[in-house]
Amino acid sequence: MGLIARVLEESGISTVCIVMRREVAQNVKPPRTLFVHFPLGAPLGPSKDTETHRTVIRQALEVLEITQEPGAIVDSPLLWKR
Protein backbone atom coordinates (compact mmCIF):
# COMPACT_ATOMS: atom_id res chain seq x y z
CA MET A 1 0.00 0.00 0.00
CA GLY A 2 2.77 2.43 0.85
CA LEU A 3 4.28 2.16 -2.62
CA ILE A 4 0.91 2.88 -4.24
CA ALA A 5 0.39 5.79 -1.85
CA ARG A 6 3.67 7.35 -2.95
CA VAL A 7 2.67 7.11 -6.63
CA LEU A 8 -0.73 8.68 -5.87
CA GLU A 9 0.97 11.47 -3.93
CA GLU A 10 3.23 12.19 -6.90
CA SER A 11 0.03 12.63 -8.93
CA GLY A 12 -1.32 15.17 -6.44
CA ILE A 13 -3.67 12.87 -4.51
CA SER A 14 -3.17 12.95 -0.73
CA THR A 15 -3.10 9.57 1.00
CA VAL A 16 -3.08 8.01 4.47
CA CYS A 17 -2.20 4.36 5.06
CA ILE A 18 -3.77 2.60 8.03
CA VAL A 19 -1.38 -0.06 9.32
CA MET A 20 -1.34 -2.64 12.08
CA ARG A 21 2.43 -3.21 11.99
CA ARG A 22 4.58 -0.16 12.61
CA GLU A 23 7.74 -1.80 11.23
CA VAL A 24 6.11 -2.19 7.81
CA ALA A 25 5.37 1.55 7.65
CA GLN A 26 8.89 2.34 8.85
CA ASN A 27 10.38 0.22 6.05
CA VAL A 28 8.04 1.20 3.19
CA LYS A 29 7.72 4.87 4.24
CA PRO A 30 4.27 5.82 2.93
CA PRO A 31 3.63 9.59 2.87
CA ARG A 32 1.34 9.48 5.94
CA THR A 33 0.45 6.61 8.24
CA LEU A 34 -2.07 5.95 11.00
CA PHE A 35 -0.87 3.09 13.21
CA VAL A 36 -3.72 1.21 14.89
CA HIS A 37 -3.26 -1.28 17.72
CA PHE A 38 -5.54 -3.85 16.12
CA PRO A 39 -4.89 -7.41 14.89
CA LEU A 40 -3.99 -8.02 11.26
CA GLY A 41 -6.99 -8.00 8.97
CA ALA A 42 -9.02 -5.54 11.02
CA PRO A 43 -7.62 -2.07 10.25
CA LEU A 44 -10.88 -0.33 11.15
CA GLY A 45 -11.63 -2.37 14.26
CA PRO A 46 -13.92 -5.23 15.17
CA SER A 47 -16.45 -6.47 12.64
CA LYS A 48 -19.80 -4.66 12.80
CA ASP A 49 -18.44 -2.04 15.23
CA THR A 50 -19.44 0.91 13.08
CA GLU A 51 -18.59 3.50 15.73
CA THR A 52 -14.98 2.31 15.88
CA HIS A 53 -14.86 2.18 12.07
CA ARG A 54 -15.99 5.80 11.87
CA THR A 55 -13.53 6.85 14.56
CA VAL A 56 -10.58 5.28 12.73
CA ILE A 57 -11.61 6.91 9.45
CA ARG A 58 -11.91 10.29 11.21
CA GLN A 59 -8.47 9.79 12.72
CA ALA A 60 -7.02 8.97 9.30
CA LEU A 61 -8.52 12.16 7.87
CA GLU A 62 -7.06 14.14 10.78
CA VAL A 63 -3.64 12.72 9.89
CA LEU A 64 -3.97 14.56 6.58
CA GLU A 65 -4.45 17.82 8.47
CA ILE A 66 -1.78 17.46 11.17
CA THR A 67 1.19 15.87 9.43
CA GLN A 68 3.84 18.20 8.12
CA GLU A 69 6.69 15.86 7.29
CA PRO A 70 6.65 13.04 4.72
CA GLY A 71 6.74 9.58 6.26
CA ALA A 72 5.00 10.64 9.48
CA ILE A 73 3.49 7.84 11.58
CA VAL A 74 0.67 8.84 13.95
CA ASP A 75 -0.47 6.46 16.69
CA SER A 76 -4.17 5.88 17.20
CA PRO A 77 -5.14 5.93 20.88
CA LEU A 78 -7.76 3.23 20.27
CA LEU A 79 -7.18 -0.24 21.67
CA TRP A 80 -8.72 -3.52 20.53
CA LYS A 81 -11.81 -4.42 22.53
CA ARG A 82 -11.91 -8.02 23.63
VENZI-V125210 format. One record per residue. N is the residue number from 1. RES is the residue in one small letter. D_FIRST is the distance of its C-alpha to the first C-alpha in Angstrom with 2 decimals. Layout:
<<N:RES:D_FIRST> <N:RES:D_FIRST>>
//
This chain:
<<1:m:0.00> <2:g:3.78> <3:l:5.46> <4:i:5.20> <5:a:6.09> <6:r:8.73> <7:v:10.08> <8:l:10.50> <9:e:12.16> <10:e:14.38> <11:s:15.47> <12:g:16.53> <13:i:14.12> <14:s:13.35> <15:t:10.11> <16:v:9.67> <17:c:7.03> <18:i:9.24> <19:v:9.42> <20:m:12.44> <21:r:12.64> <22:r:13.42> <23:e:13.76> <24:v:10.15> <25:a:9.48> <26:q:12.76> <27:n:12.02> <28:v:8.73> <29:k:10.07> <30:p:7.79> <31:p:10.65> <32:r:11.27> <33:t:10.58> <34:l:12.68> <35:f:13.59> <36:v:15.40> <37:h:18.07> <38:f:17.47> <39:p:17.34> <40:l:14.39> <41:g:13.91> <42:a:15.28> <43:p:12.94> <44:l:15.59> <45:g:18.56> <46:p:21.24> <47:s:21.73> <48:k:24.03> <49:d:24.01> <50:t:23.44> <51:e:24.61> <52:t:21.95> <53:h:19.27> <54:r:20.74> <55:t:21.02> <56:v:17.37> <57:i:16.49> <58:r:19.32> <59:q:18.15> <60:a:14.70> <61:l:16.81> <62:e:19.13> <63:v:16.52> <64:l:16.46> <65:e:20.23> <66:i:20.81> <67:t:18.50> <68:q:20.29> <69:e:18.69> <70:p:15.38> <71:g:13.28> <72:a:15.10> <73:i:14.42> <74:v:16.53> <75:d:17.90> <76:s:18.65> <77:p:22.31> <78:l:21.94> <79:l:22.84> <80:w:22.58> <81:k:25.82> <82:r:27.65>>
//
